[in-house]
């Protein structure tokens, strides 16, 4: 029996509202700053309500670009980040699905040894193997290319492990029924395992997309041409200027634009994302 305690409900709502306000306040300040001219942000107190420079500031960063970021329009940098994030996300999920399927449903020598070798790579993130990875990318001519931005980050031991654990929960009777109906390995994978993995794929898609979108160190190393800058690199270059003061209103406008794709992905796939994380019965 659930007791009706109005004061607990009220207290819970107050706590949620306070936490939400604390989270949203920095975002609100960044948005307000992106709608004012530079002079308004250098006075005390800083404005807390939107100004009249919204269209001017956003058209500047989307069109002409900012000199501190090499004059590259933010639209170009966001496109580069989008290509990189989608390539990493789709590549990680595809490779992990195939690897987990092979480990669970095929018998071959040293099968578990191969799985544990994949799993052990969790201890070797890209920051640890940055120098040999860069040398391989340079030797293959992958610098200043979309392939160079995404290929070295495309494998995922975590996703392989998660898909393997899910495949192990699929009833053996389902596999036998598919075999009796004449379903081959590819048909069983495409028509049965992939639909069952839909929520897991959605949850991983959100996590991996944000991971790829927020990459900074690797793009910084493999891109020397300004046309391949990502939006995270652009924001860093706008802030760390040596000869002049950062144009904070344009930096904030770029930051707001950079947040849009991850927010859209999370909002669009929210239900599947939550089901993929908490659902235990398939």
N, C-alpha and C positions, 0 to 999 in steps of 0.2 A: 504494500500500500504506500503510495506516494503522498506525503504530507504537504498540505498547502501552507507555505510560509512566505507571505508576501514580502516581508522585510529581507529575506534571503534573496528573493528574486530581484528586489530593488537594488540591493547591494551588489549583486552580480552584474546588473546592467550598468551601474555606476562605474564599477571597475573596468568593464569592457569599454565604456565610453572614454574613460581617462586614458587607458592604454591606446585606444585608437587615435585620440587626440595627440598623444606623445609621438606616435608613429607618423601621423599626417602633418604635424607642424613643420618639420624640415622640408617636406615636399611642397607644402603651401608657400613657405618662404622662398624656395627656389622658383616656384611658378611666379610669384609676385615680382621677384627680382628680374625675371625674364621679360616683364612687361613694362619696365621703367627704363629711362635713359641712364647712362653711366653716372651722371652727376647726382641723381637722386639716391644712389646706393652709397655715396661717399659722405652723406650728411647724417646727423643724429637727430631723432631716431630713424632707423631704416623704415621704409614704408611697409605696411602690413596689408594693404589692399591693392588690387591690380591697377596698373597705370594705363596710359594711352599709347604705348609703343609696342603693343603685342605684334601687330602685323609687320611693322618695320623690323623688329628684332628677328623674328622668325624667318622673314623673307631674306634677311641678310645672311643668316647662317645656312639656309637651304640653297640660296642662289650663289652669291659671290664668294662665300666662304670667309674664313678669318686668316689674316696673315700669319698669326702665331701657329696655326695648324697647316702651314704651307699653302694657304689660299685654297685648299680643297673644300668644296661644298660639303656640308654635313650630310646631304642626301647621298653623295658618293660614298662617304665613309660608312653610313648606315647600310648601304647596299653591300659593301665589302663585308661588314660584320654579319649581315643576314646570310650571305653566301657561305661564309665560314661556319656560322652556327648551324645552318641546315645541313651542310655537308658532314660536319662532325656528328650531329644528332642522328641523321639517317644512316650514316656509315657505321656508327657504333651499334645501333639497334640491329641493323642487318647482319653484321659480322657476329654479334653476340648471339642472335637467334640461331644462326647456322652452326656456330661452335657448340652451343648448348645442346642443340638437337643431335649433333654428331656424338657428343660425349654420352648422352643419355640413351639413345636408341640404336647405336651401332656398336658392335663388338670388334675391336681391333687391338693389336698389341700395344701395351703401355697406354691404354686409354686414360686411366686415372692419373698416370704420371703426367700426361699432357695437360689434363685439367689443373693439376696442382702447379705446374709450371706457369700456366696462365694466371692462376690465382696469386702466385707469389709476386707477379709483376705489380701488384698493388703497392709493394714496398719501393717501387722505382717510378715515382711520378716524373713528369716531364722536367721538372726543375732539377732533379738529380741527374738525369741523363741528357742535360741540355746541350753540352758540348759535342758528344758523339752524334746526337740527333741532328744538330746543326751542320756538322761536317757531311753527314750522309745526304741531307737535303741540298747542300751546296754542290756536292759532287754529282748529284742527279739533275742539277739545273732547276731546282724548285724554288729558288729565291725569287721574290716578286711575282709569284703566281698564286692563284687560288688553291691549286693542289698543294703547294708548299705551306699554305696557311692551315689546311685541314688534314692532310694525310698523316703527318706525324702524331696527330692527336686522335686518330679515328678508332683505335682499338680500346676496348673497355673490359677489364677483368671483372669489375663490379656487375655490369649488365650481364655478362656471361654467367656469373654465379647466380644472379637472381633468376634468370630464365631457366637455368639448370634446376634450381630448387623447385620452381613451379612445374616443370616438366615431370619431375619425380612424383608430384602429387596427382598427376593424371592417372585415372584408374587403368590397370592393366587390361580390364575387360573391354575398355574402349579401343585399345590397341588391337586386341584380338578380333573384335567385331569389324574393325576397319580392314584387317587382314583377310577375314572371311569374305567380306564384300568385294575383295579384289583391289583394294586401294594400295597403290604402291607407296614407296617412301615419300616421293614428292607430293602426291595427292593427299596423303595423310597429314603432311606438314602444312600444306596450303589450305585444305578444307576443314581440318579439325584443330590442329595446334594453334595456327595463327588467329582464328576467331576466339579461341579460349584465352589467348594471350592479349586480347585487345586492351584490357584495363592496365595490365602491366606495361604494355608498350606506351600507352598514353602517359602513365606516371613517369616512366623513364624519359619520354620525349620532353616533358616540361623541364625536368631536372637537367638533362643534357643540353637542351637548347640554351638555358640560362648559363650553364657552364661554358658553352662555346661562345656565347655573346659577350661574356665578361672576360674573355681571355685578353691578357695584356703582354706578358713576357714573351711568349713565342712570336706573336705578330711583330713585336718590337725588333726581334732579331732577324726575321726572314724578310722584312719589307724595308727597302731603302728608297723605293720610288713612292712619291707622295700619293699617287693615284691608287695605291693599295693600302693606305692607312685605314685602320678600323676606327670606329667612333670612340672607343675607350682610349686609344692612342691620341686621337684628336683632342679629347678633353684634357688629357695630361699635358699635352703641348700648349694648350691655351692657358693653363694655369701656371706652368713653369716657364715663364718668359723672363729673360734677364735684362733686356734693354728698356722695357717699358712696363707699365702697370697692367695686370690682367684685365681684360674687358669683361667684367663679371656679369653684366647683363646678357652678353652673348654666350658666355660659358654656361650660365643657368638655362638659357634657351636650348643649348645643345644637350645639356643634361636631361631636360624634360623630354626632348625628342628621343634620346637614347633609352629612356625608360619605357617608351611606348611598346615596342615589339615584345619584350618579356611580359609586360602586363597583359597585352592582348592574348598571348599564348596561355598564360595562367587562367585568365577569365574564361577563355573559350573552352579550355579543357579541364575546368575545375572539377566537374562531377566525376569524369573518368579518372582524373588524377587522385582524388580522394578514395575512390573505389579501389584503384590499383594499390594504394598503400594500406588500406584497412581490411579489404575483403579477404576472408579466409576460406570461404567455400566457393568452389568454381563449378 
